Amino acid sequence: MIPYYRKAGAIACLFLCYATALAAPPEEWKFDAISQKAYDLVLNLQTVEAYAMLPNPKTPQEHYVLALGEALELLITEDGEKYTEYEDHFEQRLERKIKLNSPDELLLLAEIRMQWAFVYLKYGHEFDAGLNLRQAFLTAKELKKRFPEYQAIKKTAGMLEVIIGSVPEQYNWVLSLLSMDGSIGDGMAELESFTKAGHPLSFEAGMISALAKGLLLQQTDSAVTEARQLLADHPGNRLALFLGGALAIKNSQSEEALFLLNTLSTKHSGLPIYYAEYLKGEIYLHKAEYMEAMASYRWFINHYKGQNFIKDAYYKVGLCYYLNGSNNDALEVFKQARTLGKEASEADKYAARSLADDELPHMQLTKARYATDGGYYDNARKILEAITPAQVPSKRDQVELIYRKARLEHKTNHLPQARELYKETIKQNGQEPWYYAPNACLQLGYLAWADKDLESAKTFFTLALSYKKHEYKNSIDSKAKSALAQLKRGSGIGLVDQRR
């Protein structure tokens, strides 16, 4: 008979081995050599080449690569001809006969749901977008609960936290109804830690982090710094060049943006990025090189298959004619612009409102605006200093003159002067439906936050939300709401900036 203590020892060993097996972290997301190469091609926007490498996808990684490529294609090109085909592929991936006991399979499910939430939103299917966002959120939540050591979910969950946390306040009831909540601060922390982890998905997470900082949090300096590091680590990557160019424009660094976008233009293989030419039009408008700007906008109009930014591009062509002294040509293009494109993007909405105005914009103030946006501050200052009181007879032009001076002082780091001019903007604007006062409130909130004057920051962000029916209400409200949420959670922020 086996002695009792030997039995007990054998049982203990078996228990320890079993417990160790239970506690072992799940195998982490990995690409094999072929799927890794295909993934790299997708992130370089060489989707055709990537698809050819994976003709019969079987693993979650292979499906992930193909799904990401298709979603990027639809988001970048707005190609309606491919929409139905790729939606069929999405539904087929959802219907795969698998057991969701693998963290890789759960990650794939959360990711493709999230990707198509963006696609549906881009194509105007808000209900489908909301449904897939919720499914992505629930799947990510389940994955984190069942496999807490699984690292790849940090990219997905972090992005979902940021997206849900930045939903405008008027839609909070929808989030509550769908049992979803998010924290921008927590989401960014997850993204940033994952970006530095050396994971196979870290590069992708880094681009998401930079994009969120630049577009949602208005931490444009930090976003551009991250984009530069991504390009240093992945030189020549087309998606990183495009992202870097867009963020540099956002940070009033038009010369750097032009260099990156021109570099992108030399990379001929892969998915065409027509929107990059629109961005070059923006840069030339900043530089007051109006013929070059018109050429870029027209190229975009003639080649882009989607509708977003088309109305704005037509409006900008007319604006370039006007700023270049060709009023008759400007009026003819403005007439076209009223009937073309749609009003989905904020730029298109602003263009539509401008086109509905019977009066042409103030020429010198408009030139100063775009020079400031592009970082051509000396030129902007010369223009603003040359404007006399007699040249701004209307109240709107008078308020805009104060506001343009405030923006210039802010961007050139003359902060005491900027604060006083922002406050004067608010006072003179009153309750007129112009964006100058609400954006002045937003900027004063950021400045107070940077000074750690949190009560003043809350006051200004709340005031920014109080203005009704102005040109940039959705984006200004979203930024103010995001800032208030971060203040409530004690999140930190650097000095931020934004265009307009």
Secondary structure as the mmCIF struct_conf table of DSSP 4:
data_model
#
loop_
_struct_conf.conf_type_id
_struct_conf.id
_struct_conf.beg_label_comp_id
_struct_conf.beg_label_asym_id
_struct_conf.beg_label_seq_id
_struct_conf.end_label_comp_id
_struct_conf.end_label_asym_id
_struct_conf.end_label_seq_id
HELX_RH_AL_P HELX_RH_AL_P1 TYR A 4 ALA A 23
BEND BEND1 ALA A 24 ALA A 24
HELX_LH_PP_P HELX_LH_PP_P1 PRO A 25 TRP A 29
HELX_RH_AL_P HELX_RH_AL_P2 ALA A 33 LEU A 43
TURN_TY1_P TURN_TY1_P1 ASN A 44 LEU A 45
HELX_RH_AL_P HELX_RH_AL_P3 THR A 47 MET A 53
BEND BEND2 PRO A 55 ASN A 56
BEND BEND3 THR A 59 THR A 59
HELX_RH_AL_P HELX_RH_AL_P4 PRO A 60 THR A 77
HELX_RH_AL_P HELX_RH_AL_P5 GLY A 80 LEU A 94
TURN_TY1_P TURN_TY1_P2 GLU A 95 GLU A 95
BEND BEND4 LEU A 100 LEU A 100
BEND BEND5 SER A 102 SER A 102
HELX_RH_AL_P HELX_RH_AL_P6 PRO A 103 LYS A 122
TURN_TY1_P TURN_TY1_P3 TYR A 123 GLY A 124
HELX_RH_AL_P HELX_RH_AL_P7 GLU A 126 ARG A 146
TURN_TY1_P TURN_TY1_P4 PRO A 148 GLU A 149
BEND BEND6 GLN A 151 GLN A 151
TURN_TY1_P TURN_TY1_P5 ALA A 152 ALA A 152
HELX_RH_AL_P HELX_RH_AL_P8 ILE A 153 GLY A 165
TURN_TY1_P TURN_TY1_P6 SER A 166 SER A 166
BEND BEND7 VAL A 167 VAL A 167
HELX_RH_3T_P HELX_RH_3T_P1 GLU A 169 TYR A 171
HELX_RH_AL_P HELX_RH_AL_P9 ASN A 172 LEU A 177
TURN_TY1_P TURN_TY1_P7 LEU A 178 SER A 179
HELX_RH_AL_P HELX_RH_AL_P10 ILE A 184 THR A 195
TURN_TY1_P TURN_TY1_P8 LYS A 196 GLY A 198
TURN_TY1_P TURN_TY1_P9 PRO A 200 LEU A 201
HELX_RH_AL_P HELX_RH_AL_P11 SER A 202 LEU A 215
TURN_TY1_P TURN_TY1_P10 LEU A 216 LEU A 216
BEND BEND8 LEU A 217 LEU A 217
HELX_RH_AL_P HELX_RH_AL_P12 THR A 220 ASP A 233
BEND BEND9 HIS A 234 HIS A 234
TURN_TY1_P TURN_TY1_P11 PRO A 235 GLY A 236
HELX_RH_AL_P HELX_RH_AL_P13 ARG A 238 LYS A 250
TURN_TY1_P TURN_TY1_P12 ASN A 251 SER A 252
HELX_RH_AL_P HELX_RH_AL_P14 SER A 254 THR A 266
BEND BEND10 SER A 269 LEU A 271
TURN_TY1_P TURN_TY1_P13 TYR A 274 TYR A 274
HELX_RH_AL_P HELX_RH_AL_P15 TYR A 275 HIS A 286
TURN_TY1_P TURN_TY1_P14 LYS A 287 ALA A 288
HELX_RH_AL_P HELX_RH_AL_P16 TYR A 290 HIS A 303
BEND BEND11 GLY A 306 GLY A 306
TURN_TY1_P TURN_TY1_P15 ASN A 308 PHE A 309
HELX_RH_AL_P HELX_RH_AL_P17 ILE A 310 LEU A 323
TURN_TY1_P TURN_TY1_P16 ASN A 324 GLY A 325
HELX_RH_AL_P HELX_RH_AL_P18 ASN A 327 ALA A 337
TURN_TY1_P TURN_TY1_P17 ARG A 338 THR A 339
BEND BEND12 LEU A 340 GLY A 341
BEND BEND13 GLU A 343 GLU A 343
BEND BEND14 SER A 345 SER A 345
HELX_RH_AL_P HELX_RH_AL_P19 GLU A 346 ALA A 356
BEND BEND15 ASP A 358 GLU A 359
HELX_LH_PP_P HELX_LH_PP_P2 LEU A 360 HIS A 362
HELX_RH_AL_P HELX_RH_AL_P20 MET A 363 GLY A 374
TURN_TY1_P TURN_TY1_P18 GLY A 375 GLY A 375
HELX_RH_AL_P HELX_RH_AL_P21 TYR A 377 ALA A 386
HELX_RH_3T_P HELX_RH_3T_P2 PRO A 389 GLN A 391
BEND BEND16 SER A 394 SER A 394
HELX_RH_AL_P HELX_RH_AL_P22 LYS A 395 LYS A 411
TURN_TY1_P TURN_TY1_P19 THR A 412 ASN A 413
HELX_RH_AL_P HELX_RH_AL_P23 LEU A 415 ASN A 429
TURN_TY1_P TURN_TY1_P20 GLY A 430 GLN A 431
BEND BEND17 PRO A 433 PRO A 433
BEND BEND18 TYR A 435 TYR A 435
HELX_RH_AL_P HELX_RH_AL_P24 TYR A 436 ALA A 450
TURN_TY1_P TURN_TY1_P21 ASP A 451 LYS A 452
HELX_RH_AL_P HELX_RH_AL_P25 LEU A 454 SER A 466
BEND BEND19 LYS A 469 LYS A 469
TURN_TY1_P TURN_TY1_P22 GLU A 471 TYR A 472
HELX_RH_AL_P HELX_RH_AL_P26 LYS A 473 ARG A 489
TURN_TY1_P TURN_TY1_P23 GLY A 490 GLY A 490
#
